[in-house]
Amino acid sequence: MSLSLFEASLQNPQLARLQILARTSDQYLALVHPLIPPALRASTKAGPIAPVTRPAEAESGEQTEWCLIAANSASAGKLRQLLPTLLQHLQSAGHPVSTIRLTIEKAPPGRSGASF
């Protein structure tokens, strides 16, 4: 009997946790997707979720930081303006997100954008 990669990962506690976090991150993006302007949707990806370790926020229950990944700095600038709205939307839906961090996607090695 062979296992799929997903089934095998669920048998390992650390990998199972990563699977759950990745799925949760995708759910967060799906939830805020309608709030993102259509022109920015294709250049926005769900990023990692990390627990918040600051004492003041930890006291109020398990809080998390969610990361959104923008394709470039122009997209990031526009998304940055939406972060308070996106955060409020997630929190009002009952998700324990205390902050949203925005990062810019790094180009793969060997793809600097310059052509000769």
C-alpha positions in Angstrom: 0.0 0.0 0.0 1.5 3.3 -1.0 0.8 6.6 0.7 0.3 10.0 -1.0 2.7 12.7 0.1 -0.1 14.4 2.0 -1.0 11.2 3.9 2.6 10.5 4.7 3.1 14.1 6.0 0.1 13.7 8.3 1.9 10.8 10.0 4.7 13.1 11.1 3.6 15.7 13.7 5.9 18.5 12.4 4.9 18.0 8.8 1.2 17.7 9.8 1.5 21.1 11.5 3.0 22.6 8.4 0.2 21.2 6.3 -2.4 22.7 8.6 -0.6 26.1 8.6 -0.3 26.2 4.8 -4.0 25.3 4.4 -5.0 27.9 7.0 -2.9 30.6 5.2 -4.7 29.7 1.9 -8.0 30.0 3.7 -7.1 33.5 5.0 -6.2 34.6 1.4 -9.5 33.2 0.1 -11.3 35.2 2.8 -9.7 38.5 2.0 -9.5 37.9 -1.7 -12.7 39.9 -2.5 -11.3 42.9 -0.6 -8.1 43.0 -2.8 -8.5 45.0 -6.1 -8.8 42.7 -9.1 -5.6 44.0 -10.6 -3.6 43.0 -7.5 -5.2 39.5 -6.9 -2.9 37.6 -9.3 0.2 39.2 -7.8 -0.7 38.4 -4.2 0.1 35.0 -2.5 -0.5 33.6 0.9 2.6 33.3 3.0 3.5 31.7 6.3 1.7 31.9 9.6 3.8 32.3 12.8 2.8 32.4 16.4 3.1 35.8 18.1 5.6 35.7 21.0 5.1 39.2 22.4 4.0 38.9 26.0 1.1 41.4 25.8 -0.5 39.6 22.9 0.2 36.1 24.2 -1.8 36.8 27.3 -5.0 37.2 25.3 -4.8 33.7 23.8 -2.9 32.2 20.9 -2.3 35.0 18.4 -0.7 34.7 15.0 1.1 36.8 12.4 0.1 36.1 8.8 2.3 37.0 5.9 1.1 38.2 2.5 3.5 38.0 -0.4 3.4 40.6 -3.1 5.0 40.0 -6.5 6.7 43.4 -6.6 7.2 46.7 -4.7 4.4 48.5 -6.6 1.9 45.8 -5.6 3.3 45.8 -2.1 2.7 49.5 -1.8 -0.9 49.3 -2.8 -1.5 46.2 -0.5 0.1 48.0 2.4 -2.8 50.5 2.3 -5.3 47.6 2.6 -3.6 45.8 5.5 -5.8 47.4 8.3 -9.0 46.4 6.4 -7.7 42.9 5.7 -6.7 42.4 9.3 -10.1 43.7 10.6 -11.9 41.4 8.2 -10.0 38.3 9.4 -10.4 39.3 13.1 -14.2 39.9 12.7 -14.4 36.4 11.2 -12.9 35.0 14.4 -9.4 34.3 13.2 -6.6 34.8 15.7 -4.5 37.1 13.5 -2.9 40.0 15.4 -0.8 41.3 12.5 -0.3 40.9 8.8 3.3 41.2 7.5 3.8 42.1 3.9 6.9 40.8 2.0 8.0 41.1 -1.6 8.6 37.9 -3.5 12.2 37.3 -4.3 13.2 36.5 -7.8 14.5 32.9 -8.4 18.3 32.6 -8.6 19.6 33.5 -12.0 16.6 35.7 -12.8 17.7 39.2 -12.0 15.5 40.7 -14.6 18.4 42.0 -16.7 18.8 40.8 -20.2 21.8 41.1 -22.4 
